[in-house]
Amino acid sequence: MARVDYFDDPNAPKPNSVVPSVTAAIRNEQGDILLIHKVDNGLWALPGGGHDAGESIIDTVVREVREETGLAIEVTGLVGTYTDPRHVMAYDDGEVRQQFSLCFAAKWVGGSPRQDGSETKEVRWVSPTDLDQLTIHSSMRRRIDDALDETRTQPHLG
């Protein structure tokens, strides 16, 4: 399903849904961060996805990362909450979601990176110095920057 992200765009369609979602900021021993190249919008992002009824939000993070990357993770903290109503995502089925995402810090505990093909074109460890070479939506870049900010003492709230 194709997706178009709008941020602070007066011509963006009005949202008709809110779906809680998660992302995971996973770093390796070299300090690289795990990113996926998404099929739905062609952008680079942290792995993650929608919360399903019947699971805890931590279970959602673990499941989504496993599905999209093949990695087993352990959640270690909360990077922040991202609920800016100026960010909406329009899907080709008519759904227009208002952003509602929780970003978690996590550590890699098993598995090998691999793309799933249906949601993920590529899975890559990226050096923080190489982030500017990738096409990343500004709202996702905010999460990545927050996750990489070692001076941060509190989660992002917003």
Secondary structure by P-SEA (a helix, b strand, c coil): cbbbbbccccccccccccccccccccccccbbbbbbbcccccccccccccccccccaaaaaaaaaaacccbbbbbcccccccccccbbbbccccbbbcbbbbbbbbbbcbbbbbbccccccccccccccccccccccaaaaaaaaaaacccccccccc
